[in-house]
Amino acid sequence: MGGVPVKHHTKSKVGRRRSHLAKKPLKLSACPNCKAPILSHKACKQCGHYGGKTVR
């Protein structure tokens, strides 16, 4: 048989647990080569630069 919850969890306790589940805003920065907005640790979609080199 499956487990059964021992006690009821209040809305505030559930809400506190779920407080970290909200989506975070994207951390965009400017490409040093073409100044297009890029995500951190990703190659630029416009010019293909990453880490000072053309990777694609």
PDB file of N, CA, C, O and CB in Angstrom:
ATOM      1  N   MET A   1       0.837  -1.184   0.000  1.00  0.00           N
ATOM      2  CA  MET A   1       0.000   0.000   0.000  1.00  0.00           C
ATOM      3  C   MET A   1       0.877   1.240   0.000  1.00  0.00           C
ATOM      4  O   MET A   1       2.021   1.222   0.452  1.00  0.00           O
ATOM      5  CB  MET A   1      -0.949   0.002   1.209  1.00  0.00           C
ATOM      6  N   GLY A   2       0.309   2.308  -0.516  1.00  0.00           N
ATOM      7  CA  GLY A   2       1.051   3.558  -0.585  1.00  0.00           C
ATOM      8  C   GLY A   2       1.075   4.297   0.731  1.00  0.00           C
ATOM      9  O   GLY A   2       0.314   3.991   1.649  1.00  0.00           O
ATOM     10  N   GLY A   3       1.955   5.272   0.811  1.00  0.00           N
ATOM     11  CA  GLY A   3       2.058   6.081   2.018  1.00  0.00           C
ATOM     12  C   GLY A   3       0.897   7.044   2.151  1.00  0.00           C
ATOM     13  O   GLY A   3       0.304   7.459   1.155  1.00  0.00           O
ATOM     14  N   VAL A   4       0.576   7.394   3.378  1.00  0.00           N
ATOM     15  CA  VAL A   4      -0.522   8.310   3.670  1.00  0.00           C
ATOM     16  C   VAL A   4       0.053   9.504   4.422  1.00  0.00           C
ATOM     17  O   VAL A   4       0.825   9.311   5.361  1.00  0.00           O
ATOM     18  CB  VAL A   4      -1.653   7.606   4.500  1.00  0.00           C
ATOM     19  N   PRO A   5      -0.302  10.753   4.035  1.00  0.00           N
ATOM     20  CA  PRO A   5       0.199  11.909   4.766  1.00  0.00           C
ATOM     21  C   PRO A   5      -0.254  11.865   6.226  1.00  0.00           C
ATOM     22  O   PRO A   5      -1.425  11.606   6.504  1.00  0.00           O
ATOM     23  CB  PRO A   5      -0.275  13.209   4.100  1.00  0.00           C
ATOM     24  N   VAL A   6       0.660  12.115   7.151  1.00  0.00           N
ATOM     25  CA  VAL A   6       0.340  12.046   8.570  1.00  0.00           C
ATOM     26  C   VAL A   6      -0.418  13.290   9.005  1.00  0.00           C
ATOM     27  O   VAL A   6      -1.382  13.193   9.764  1.00  0.00           O
ATOM     28  CB  VAL A   6       1.614  11.881   9.403  1.00  0.00           C
ATOM     29  N   LYS A   7       0.010  14.466   8.530  1.00  0.00           N
ATOM     30  CA  LYS A   7      -0.638  15.708   8.942  1.00  0.00           C
ATOM     31  C   LYS A   7      -0.961  16.558   7.716  1.00  0.00           C
ATOM     32  O   LYS A   7      -0.355  16.410   6.655  1.00  0.00           O
ATOM     33  CB  LYS A   7       0.260  16.494   9.924  1.00  0.00           C
ATOM     34  N   HIS A   8      -1.924  17.442   7.892  1.00  0.00           N
ATOM     35  CA  HIS A   8      -2.312  18.380   6.843  1.00  0.00           C
ATOM     36  C   HIS A   8      -1.262  19.484   6.756  1.00  0.00           C
ATOM     37  O   HIS A   8      -0.786  19.964   7.785  1.00  0.00           O
ATOM     38  CB  HIS A   8      -3.728  18.978   7.118  1.00  0.00           C
ATOM     39  N   HIS A   9      -0.899  19.890   5.549  1.00  0.00           N
ATOM     40  CA  HIS A   9       0.041  20.988   5.362  1.00  0.00           C
ATOM     41  C   HIS A   9      -0.748  22.256   5.053  1.00  0.00           C
ATOM     42  O   HIS A   9      -1.561  22.278   4.129  1.00  0.00           O
ATOM     43  CB  HIS A   9       1.061  20.670   4.223  1.00  0.00           C
ATOM     44  N   THR A  10      -0.507  23.310   5.825  1.00  0.00           N
ATOM     45  CA  THR A  10      -1.241  24.554   5.626  1.00  0.00           C
ATOM     46  C   THR A  10      -0.809  25.225   4.329  1.00  0.00           C
ATOM     47  O   THR A  10       0.241  24.910   3.768  1.00  0.00           O
ATOM     48  CB  THR A  10      -1.029  25.503   6.815  1.00  0.00           C
ATOM     49  N   LYS A  11      -1.644  26.161   3.861  1.00  0.00           N
ATOM     50  CA  LYS A  11      -1.338  26.881   2.631  1.00  0.00           C
ATOM     51  C   LYS A  11      -0.043  27.665   2.756  1.00  0.00           C
ATOM     52  O   LYS A  11       0.720  27.772   1.795  1.00  0.00           O
ATOM     53  CB  LYS A  11      -2.479  27.817   2.269  1.00  0.00           C
ATOM     54  N   SER A  12       0.209  28.218   3.948  1.00  0.00           N
ATOM     55  CA  SER A  12       1.427  29.012   4.123  1.00  0.00           C
ATOM     56  C   SER A  12       2.680  28.136   4.078  1.00  0.00           C
ATOM     57  O   SER A  12       3.695  28.542   3.512  1.00  0.00           O
ATOM     58  CB  SER A  12       1.374  29.777   5.449  1.00  0.00           C
ATOM     59  N   LYS A  13       2.619  26.957   4.660  1.00  0.00           N
ATOM     60  CA  LYS A  13       3.790  26.068   4.621  1.00  0.00           C
ATOM     61  C   LYS A  13       4.038  25.561   3.207  1.00  0.00           C
ATOM     62  O   LYS A  13       5.183  25.475   2.765  1.00  0.00           O
ATOM     63  CB  LYS A  13       3.601  24.877   5.582  1.00  0.00           C
ATOM     64  N   VAL A  14       2.972  25.228   2.505  1.00  0.00           N
ATOM     65  CA  VAL A  14       3.115  24.781   1.124  1.00  0.00           C
ATOM     66  C   VAL A  14       3.649  25.924   0.269  1.00  0.00           C
ATOM     67  O   VAL A  14       4.511  25.718  -0.585  1.00  0.00           O
ATOM     68  CB  VAL A  14       1.765  24.267   0.567  1.00  0.00           C
ATOM     69  N   GLY A  15       3.128  27.140   0.503  1.00  0.00           N
ATOM     70  CA  GLY A  15       3.593  28.301  -0.250  1.00  0.00           C
ATOM     71  C   GLY A  15       5.056  28.603   0.004  1.00  0.00           C
ATOM     72  O   GLY A  15       5.784  28.966  -0.919  1.00  0.00           O
ATOM     73  N   ARG A  16       5.495  28.456   1.251  1.00  0.00           N
ATOM     74  CA  ARG A  16       6.909  28.684   1.561  1.00  0.00           C
ATOM     75  C   ARG A  16       7.798  27.665   0.868  1.00  0.00           C
ATOM     76  O   ARG A  16       8.883  28.002   0.394  1.00  0.00           O
ATOM     77  CB  ARG A  16       7.140  28.633   3.071  1.00  0.00           C
ATOM     78  N   ARG A  17       7.347  26.433   0.808  1.00  0.00           N
ATOM     79  CA  ARG A  17       8.123  25.398   0.128  1.00  0.00           C
ATOM     80  C   ARG A  17       8.201  25.683  -1.370  1.00  0.00           C
ATOM     81  O   ARG A  17       9.235  25.459  -1.999  1.00  0.00           O
ATOM     82  CB  ARG A  17       7.506  24.010   0.376  1.00  0.00           C
ATOM     83  N   ARG A  18       7.106  26.175  -1.933  1.00  0.00           N
ATOM     84  CA  ARG A  18       7.053  26.423  -3.371  1.00  0.00           C
ATOM     85  C   ARG A  18       7.586  27.794  -3.770  1.00  0.00           C
ATOM     86  O   ARG A  18       7.545  28.145  -4.949  1.00  0.00           O
ATOM     87  CB  ARG A  18       5.642  26.283  -3.853  1.00  0.00           C
ATOM     88  N   SER A  19       8.080  28.569  -2.827  1.00  0.00           N
ATOM     89  CA  SER A  19       8.509  29.933  -3.133  1.00  0.00           C
ATOM     90  C   SER A  19       9.682  29.968  -4.106  1.00  0.00           C
ATOM     91  O   SER A  19       9.900  30.984  -4.766  1.00  0.00           O
ATOM     92  CB  SER A  19       8.885  30.655  -1.858  1.00  0.00           C
ATOM     93  N   HIS A  20      10.439  28.880  -4.207  1.00  0.00           N
ATOM     94  CA  HIS A  20      11.604  28.847  -5.095  1.00  0.00           C
ATOM     95  C   HIS A  20      11.267  28.284  -6.470  1.00  0.00           C
ATOM     96  O   HIS A  20      12.157  28.154  -7.311  1.00  0.00           O
ATOM     97  CB  HIS A  20      12.713  28.024  -4.467  1.00  0.00           C
ATOM     98  N   LEU A  21      10.007  27.949  -6.718  1.00  0.00           N
ATOM     99  CA  LEU A  21       9.643  27.331  -7.986  1.00  0.00           C
ATOM    100  C   LEU A  21       9.304  28.341  -9.075  1.00  0.00           C
ATOM    101  O   LEU A  21       9.088  27.952 -10.223  1.00  0.00           O
ATOM    102  CB  LEU A  21       8.481  26.415  -7.782  1.00  0.00           C
ATOM    103  N   ALA A  22       9.253  29.628  -8.741  1.00  0.00           N
ATOM    104  CA  ALA A  22       8.907  30.637  -9.737  1.00  0.00           C
ATOM    105  C   ALA A  22      10.022  30.747 -10.772  1.00  0.00           C
ATOM    106  O   ALA A  22      11.193  30.526 -10.462  1.00  0.00           O
ATOM    107  CB  ALA A  22       8.652  32.006  -9.066  1.00  0.00           C
ATOM    108  N   LYS A  23       9.651  31.087 -11.991  1.00  0.00           N
ATOM    109  CA  LYS A  23      10.651  31.247 -13.037  1.00  0.00           C
ATOM    110  C   LYS A  23      11.486  32.484 -12.768  1.00  0.00           C
ATOM    111  O   LYS A  23      10.962  33.528 -12.379  1.00  0.00           O
ATOM    112  CB  LYS A  23       9.988  31.335 -14.419  1.00  0.00           C
ATOM    113  N   LYS A  24      12.778  32.362 -12.976  1.00  0.00           N
ATOM    114  CA  LYS A  24      13.698  33.476 -12.774  1.00  0.00           C
ATOM    115  C   LYS A  24      13.857  34.234 -14.093  1.00  0.00           C
ATOM    116  O   LYS A  24      13.771  33.630 -15.162  1.00  0.00           O
ATOM    117  CB  LYS A  24      15.080  32.974 -12.250  1.00  0.00           C
ATOM    118  N   PRO A  25      14.088  35.545 -14.032  1.00  0.00           N
ATOM    119  CA  PRO A  25      14.328  36.276 -15.278  1.00  0.00           C
ATOM    120  C   PRO A  25      15.652  35.842 -15.910  1.00  0.00           C
ATOM    121  O   PRO A  25      16.595  35.479 -15.208  1.00  0.00           O
ATOM    122  CB  PRO A  25      14.333  37.797 -15.019  1.00  0.00           C
ATOM    123  N   LEU A  26      15.709  35.884 -17.241  1.00  0.00           N
ATOM    124  CA  LEU A  26      16.917  35.489 -17.947  1.00  0.00           C
ATOM    125  C   LEU A  26      18.039  36.479 -17.662  1.00  0.00           C
ATOM    126  O   LEU A  26      17.807  37.684 -17.565  1.00  0.00           O
ATOM    127  CB  LEU A  26      16.655  35.392 -19.458  1.00  0.00           C
ATOM    128  N   LYS A  27      19.252  35.960 -17.531  1.00  0.00           N
ATOM    129  CA  LYS A  27      20.416  36.811 -17.298  1.00  0.00           C
ATOM    130  C   LYS A  27      21.090  37.052 -18.650  1.00  0.00           C
ATOM    131  O   LYS A  27      21.910  36.252 -19.102  1.00  0.00           O
ATOM    132  CB  LYS A  27      21.415  36.156 -16.264  1.00  0.00           C
ATOM    133  N   LEU A  28      20.735  38.152 -19.274  1.00  0.00           N
ATOM    134  CA  LEU A  28      21.282  38.480 -20.584  1.00  0.00           C
ATOM    135  C   LEU A  28      22.451  39.443 -20.434  1.00  0.00           C
ATOM    136  O   LEU A  28      22.463  40.299 -19.549  1.00  0.00           O
ATOM    137  CB  LEU A  28      20.197  39.087 -21.492  1.00  0.00           C
ATOM    138  N   SER A  29      23.430  39.285 -21.311  1.00  0.00           N
ATOM    139  CA  SER A  29      24.536  40.228 -21.386  1.00  0.00           C
ATOM    140  C   SER A  29      24.770  40.533 -22.859  1.00  0.00           C
ATOM    141  O   SER A  29      24.199  39.879 -23.731  1.00  0.00           O
ATOM    142  CB  SER A  29      25.834  39.660 -20.700  1.00  0.00           C
ATOM    143  N   ALA A  30      25.605  41.519 -23.132  1.00  0.00           N
ATOM    144  CA  ALA A  30      25.870  41.919 -24.512  1.00  0.00           C
ATOM    145  C   ALA A  30      27.063  41.138 -25.052  1.00  0.00           C
ATOM    146  O   ALA A  30      28.061  40.952 -24.354  1.00  0.00           O
ATOM    147  CB  ALA A  30      26.130  43.445 -24.604  1.00  0.00           C
ATOM    148  N   CYS A  31      26.956  40.687 -26.282  1.00  0.00           N
ATOM    149  CA  CYS A  31      28.069  40.013 -26.949  1.00  0.00           C
ATOM    150  C   CYS A  31      29.195  41.024 -27.142  1.00  0.00           C
ATOM    151  O   CYS A  31      28.945  42.116 -27.651  1.00  0.00           O
ATOM    152  CB  CYS A  31      27.624  39.397 -28.322  1.00  0.00           C
ATOM    153  N   PRO A  32      30.419  40.699 -26.755  1.00  0.00           N
ATOM    154  CA  PRO A  32      31.514  41.663 -26.929  1.00  0.00           C
ATOM    155  C   PRO A  32      31.865  41.905 -28.390  1.00  0.00           C
ATOM    156  O   PRO A  32      32.506  42.907 -28.710  1.00  0.00           O
ATOM    157  CB  PRO A  32      32.743  41.183 -26.196  1.00  0.00           C
ATOM    158  N   ASN A  33      31.459  41.008 -29.281  1.00  0.00           N
ATOM    159  CA  ASN A  33      31.797  41.159 -30.693  1.00  0.00           C
ATOM    160  C   ASN A  33      30.746  41.973 -31.447  1.00  0.00           C
ATOM    161  O   ASN A  33      31.093  42.920 -32.153  1.00  0.00           O
ATOM    162  CB  ASN A  33      31.953  39.790 -31.340  1.00  0.00           C
ATOM    163  N   CYS A  34      29.457  41.616 -31.308  1.00  0.00           N
ATOM    164  CA  CYS A  34      28.415  42.283 -32.097  1.00  0.00           C
ATOM    165  C   CYS A  34      27.390  43.015 -31.242  1.00  0.00           C
ATOM    166  O   CYS A  34      26.470  43.628 -31.784  1.00  0.00           O
ATOM    167  CB  CYS A  34      27.707  41.274 -32.961  1.00  0.00           C
ATOM    168  N   LYS A  35      27.525  42.969 -29.918  1.00  0.00           N
ATOM    169  CA  LYS A  35      26.646  43.665 -28.963  1.00  0.00           C
ATOM    170  C   LYS A  35      25.215  43.135 -28.940  1.00  0.00           C
ATOM    171  O   LYS A  35      24.328  43.808 -28.415  1.00  0.00           O
ATOM    172  CB  LYS A  35      26.617  45.132 -29.286  1.00  0.00           C
ATOM    173  N   ALA A  36      24.966  41.956 -29.489  1.00  0.00           N
ATOM    174  CA  ALA A  36      23.635  41.347 -29.425  1.00  0.00           C
ATOM    175  C   ALA A  36      23.431  40.757 -28.031  1.00  0.00           C
ATOM    176  O   ALA A  36      24.403  40.337 -27.403  1.00  0.00           O
ATOM    177  CB  ALA A  36      23.462  40.246 -30.529  1.00  0.00           C
ATOM    178  N   PRO A  37      22.193  40.711 -27.528  1.00  0.00           N
ATOM    179  CA  PRO A  37      21.963  40.098 -26.213  1.00  0.00           C
ATOM    180  C   PRO A  37      22.168  38.581 -26.278  1.00  0.00           C
ATOM    181  O   PRO A  37      21.642  37.915 -27.168  1.00  0.00           O
ATOM    182  CB  PRO A  37      20.535  40.421 -25.708  1.00  0.00           C
ATOM    183  N   ILE A  38      22.936  38.046 -25.329  1.00  0.00           N
ATOM    184  CA  ILE A  38      23.214  36.612 -25.295  1.00  0.00           C
ATOM    185  C   ILE A  38      23.028  36.096 -23.874  1.00  0.00           C
ATOM    186  O   ILE A  38      23.137  36.856 -22.912  1.00  0.00           O
ATOM    187  CB  ILE A  38      24.650  36.309 -25.806  1.00  0.00           C
ATOM    188  N   LEU A  39      22.750  34.809 -23.745  1.00  0.00           N
ATOM    189  CA  LEU A  39      22.702  34.151 -22.445  1.00  0.00           C
ATOM    190  C   LEU A  39      24.127  33.882 -21.963  1.00  0.00           C
ATOM    191  O   LEU A  39      25.035  33.694 -22.773  1.00  0.00           O
ATOM    192  CB  LEU A  39      21.885  32.831 -22.520  1.00  0.00           C
ATOM    193  N   SER A  40      24.317  33.862 -20.657  1.00  0.00           N
ATOM    194  CA  SER A  40      25.627  33.572 -20.092  1.00  0.00           C
ATOM    195  C   SER A  40      26.050  32.149 -20.450  1.00  0.00           C
ATOM    196  O   SER A  40      25.223  31.238 -20.481  1.00  0.00           O
ATOM    197  CB  SER A  40      25.614  33.763 -18.563  1.00  0.00           C
ATOM    198  N   HIS A  41      27.328  31.966 -20.717  1.00  0.00           N
ATOM    199  CA  HIS A  41      27.936  30.663 -21.003  1.00  0.00           C
ATOM    200  C   HIS A  41      27.373  30.019 -22.266  1.00  0.00           C
ATOM    201  O   HIS A  41      27.369  28.793 -22.373  1.00  0.00           O
ATOM    202  CB  HIS A  41      27.734  29.729 -19.828  1.00  0.00           C
ATOM    203  N   LYS A  42      26.904  30.808 -23.215  1.00  0.00           N
ATOM    204  CA  LYS A  42      26.404  30.294 -24.488  1.00  0.00           C
ATOM    205  C   LYS A  42      27.051  31.080 -25.620  1.00  0.00           C
ATOM    206  O   LYS A  42      27.430  32.237 -25.439  1.00  0.00           O
ATOM    207  CB  LYS A  42      24.847  30.385 -24.563  1.00  0.00           C
ATOM    208  N   ALA A  43      27.177  30.458 -26.784  1.00  0.00           N
ATOM    209  CA  ALA A  43      27.699  31.149 -27.954  1.00  0.00           C
ATOM    210  C   ALA A  43      26.650  32.124 -28.479  1.00  0.00           C
ATOM    211  O   ALA A  43      25.450  31.889 -28.336  1.00  0.00           O
ATOM    212  CB  ALA A  43      28.109  30.139 -29.054  1.00  0.00           C
ATOM    213  N   CYS A  44      27.101  33.207 -29.080  1.00  0.00           N
ATOM    214  CA  CYS A  44      26.205  34.222 -29.639  1.00  0.00           C
ATOM    215  C   CYS A  44      25.486  33.638 -30.852  1.00  0.00           C
ATOM    216  O   CYS A  44      26.117  33.030 -31.716  1.00  0.00           O
ATOM    217  CB  CYS A  44      26.993  35.513 -30.032  1.00  0.00           C
ATOM    218  N   LYS A  45      24.175  33.821 -30.917  1.00  0.00           N
ATOM    219  CA  LYS A  45      23.403  33.303 -32.049  1.00  0.00           C
ATOM    220  C   LYS A  45      23.580  34.163 -33.298  1.00  0.00           C
ATOM    221  O   LYS A  45      23.362  33.686 -34.411  1.00  0.00           O
ATOM    222  CB  LYS A  45      21.924  33.223 -31.683  1.00  0.00           C
ATOM    223  N   GLN A  46      23.973  35.423 -33.124  1.00  0.00           N
ATOM    224  CA  GLN A  46      24.121  36.319 -34.268  1.00  0.00           C
ATOM    225  C   GLN A  46      25.450  36.091 -34.996  1.00  0.00           C
ATOM    226  O   GLN A  46      25.475  35.893 -36.211  1.00  0.00           O
ATOM    227  CB  GLN A  46      24.019  37.775 -33.811  1.00  0.00           C
ATOM    228  N   CYS A  47      26.555  36.121 -34.238  1.00  0.00           N
ATOM    229  CA  CYS A  47      27.870  36.061 -34.880  1.00  0.00           C
ATOM    230  C   CYS A  47      28.631  34.771 -34.578  1.00  0.00           C
ATOM    231  O   CYS A  47      29.633  34.497 -35.238  1.00  0.00           O
ATOM    232  CB  CYS A  47      28.698  37.241 -34.445  1.00  0.00           C
ATOM    233  N   GLY A  48      28.195  33.976 -33.610  1.00  0.00           N
ATOM    234  CA  GLY A  48      28.843  32.703 -33.324  1.00  0.00           C
ATOM    235  C   GLY A  48      30.086  32.792 -32.466  1.00  0.00           C
ATOM    236  O   GLY A  48      30.863  31.838 -32.417  1.00  0.00           O
ATOM    237  N   HIS A  49      30.298  33.909 -31.788  1.00  0.00           N
ATOM    238  CA  HIS A  49      31.478  34.055 -30.942  1.00  0.00           C
ATOM    239  C   HIS A  49      31.210  33.533 -29.542  1.00  0.00           C
ATOM    240  O   HIS A  49      30.102  33.646 -29.019  1.00  0.00           O
ATOM    241  CB  HIS A  49      31.917  35.517 -30.882  1.00  0.00           C
ATOM    242  N   TYR A  50      32.256  32.954 -28.942  1.00  0.00           N
ATOM    243  CA  TYR A  50      32.212  32.546 -27.537  1.00  0.00           C
ATOM    244  C   TYR A  50      33.645  32.503 -27.033  1.00  0.00           C
ATOM    245  O   TYR A  50      34.493  31.823 -27.612  1.00  0.00           O
ATOM    246  CB  TYR A  50      31.498  31.150 -27.353  1.00  0.00           C
ATOM    247  N   GLY A  51      33.913  33.225 -25.961  1.00  0.00           N
ATOM    248  CA  GLY A  51      35.252  33.223 -25.383  1.00  0.00           C
ATOM    249  C   GLY A  51      36.301  33.825 -26.289  1.00  0.00           C
ATOM    250  O   GLY A  51      37.459  33.410 -26.245  1.00  0.00           O
ATOM    251  N   GLY A  52      35.928  34.794 -27.111  1.00  0.00           N
ATOM    252  CA  GLY A  52      36.887  35.452 -27.995  1.00  0.00           C
ATOM    253  C   GLY A  52      37.173  34.701 -29.281  1.00  0.00           C
ATOM    254  O   GLY A  52      38.042  35.118 -30.046  1.00  0.00           O
ATOM    255  N   LYS A  53      36.471  33.604 -29.546  1.00  0.00           N
ATOM    256  CA  LYS A  53      36.699  32.819 -30.762  1.00  0.00           C
ATOM    257  C   LYS A  53      35.380  32.581 -31.479  1.00  0.00           C
ATOM    258  O   LYS A  53      34.316  32.594 -30.860  1.00  0.00           O
ATOM    259  CB  LYS A  53      37.382  31.474 -30.430  1.00  0.00           C
ATOM    260  N   THR A  54      35.454  32.363 -32.786  1.00  0.00           N
ATOM    261  CA  THR A  54      34.276  31.967 -33.555  1.00  0.00           C
ATOM    262  C   THR A  54      34.133  30.453 -33.434  1.00  0.00           C
ATOM    263  O   THR A  54      35.030  29.706 -33.824  1.00  0.00           O
ATOM    264  CB  THR A  54      34.390  32.412 -35.063  1.00  0.00           C
ATOM    265  N   VAL A  55      33.012  30.009 -32.895  1.00  0.00           N
ATOM    266  CA  VAL A  55      32.834  28.580 -32.655  1.00  0.00           C
ATOM    267  C   VAL A  55      31.817  27.941 -33.590  1.00  0.00           C
ATOM    268  O   VAL A  55      31.705  26.715 -33.624  1.00  0.00           O
ATOM    269  CB  VAL A  55      32.414  28.354 -31.233  1.00  0.00           C
ATOM    270  N   ARG A  56      31.092  28.722 -34.331  1.00  0.00           N
ATOM    271  CA  ARG A  56      30.163  28.136 -35.300  1.00  0.00           C
ATOM    272  C   ARG A  56      30.026  29.016 -36.503  1.00  0.00           C
ATOM    273  O   ARG A  56      29.284  28.686 -37.428  1.00  0.00           O
ATOM    274  CB  ARG A  56      28.804  27.901 -34.676  1.00  0.00           C
TER     275      ARG A  56
END
